[in-house]
Amino acid sequence: MIQFVTSDEEMKLATYNVNGINGRLPVLLRWLEKSEPVVACLQELKTSDEKFPADAIEKAGYGAIWHGQKSWNGVAILARGRQPEETRRGLPGDPDDTHSRYIETKIDGILIGCLYLPNGNPAPGPKFDYKLKWLDRLATYAKELVRLKEPVILAGDYNVIPTELDAYKPERWVDDALFFPESRAFYQQLLAQGWTDALRKLHPDKAIYTFWDYFRNAYARNAGIRIDHFLLNAPAAGILVAADVERDVRGWEKTSDHAPTWIELAEKTRERNLQRLRNKKEASMAKKKKKAAKRELVDTGRDKRYVRRDSDGKFEESDDMGQSLSQDRKKKAKRKAKAGQGDKGDRKKGR
């Protein structure tokens, strides 16, 4: 049974391409026990919805939502000590797309999208064309998400090598869809929208890899590439405190060819930022309420006149020049009274 646990001061989130969740379930469960992420985004499940190992994951202390597909693709989001609620299944933009590549939830006020982009090989060809269409749909949706005031995270296997720094031997990848100019240009397009690459923000010049092929002893030689990414919008990037790759997991027996990538967000910083936004909003509302009276054109029943609000929000009728009619009437009354006194004086003098 899942027991609710409160987040620590720092909230750890991870993304992990498990390369077959049922075949590598012991590896996944071992990693969950060792790393204890609050949220884990999984890709390449390679299983149908019916065969997703929900019971085993629940016994490990995690609730889960998943979008499976037999033998291929598949994404899932695990949450420690709670049952996440699904907010979206599938990337918008193509109702006929049957690939299970995107799922979304909101946890502790953070919107989290887990994605598995198409590989695109062999390229050029139909698979690369599909990849480009999928990238275009993601860019369109990401443009909406990046503008949200709440923290948003897009995590997963992007199947994109962003720069030469992200490949052990970049010249060996020039004919691969992961490193094609179109793929890299797409990634730069996301960054231009306002997304932050979490690993690169904290490790701008370090060669970091998340994938090592099973062949040619790639892991032992550290001949890898970086294709698993965390992209954060501005509110999420503002509370980022750590990011790295659990490289040792790739060296476990019968493990995936990917290693888990993780970030940590400062919970207290996030709460301070939210409180700061609330205070700013309240101050703005108070300022508007105390602001000098605003003139508005209204129909008084007799004719249209300008009115203004006092500090309590009450209307005070005014003339076309914006002068308060009540004040204007007082001035007229004073002038009339003064004129009346003048008439009396004249009559007393016999004028």
GISUL-V844157 format. One record per run of one state. SS is the DSSP state (A for helix, B for strand, O for the rest). FROM is the first residue (numbers start at 1). TO is the last residue. Records with the same first field share a line. If there is no record, write none. Layout:
SS=FROM-TO + FROM-TO
//
This chain:
O=1-9 + 18-24 + 36-38 + 44-53 + 60-61 + 68-74 + 81-85 + 90-101 + 108-109 + 117-125 + 146-151 + 158-163 + 168-169 + 174-176 + 180-180 + 194-195 + 203-210 + 212-224 + 226-227 + 233-233 + 238-239 + 246-246 + 252-257 + 259-260 + 291-294 + 300-303 + 310-314 + 319-323 + 349-351
B=10-17 + 39-43 + 62-67 + 75-80 + 86-89 + 102-107 + 110-116 + 152-157 + 167-167 + 196-197 + 211-211 + 225-225 + 228-232 + 240-245 + 258-258 + 261-266 + 295-299 + 304-309 + 315-318 + 324-324
A=25-35 + 54-59 + 126-145 + 164-166 + 170-173 + 177-179 + 181-193 + 198-202 + 234-237 + 247-251 + 267-290 + 325-348
//
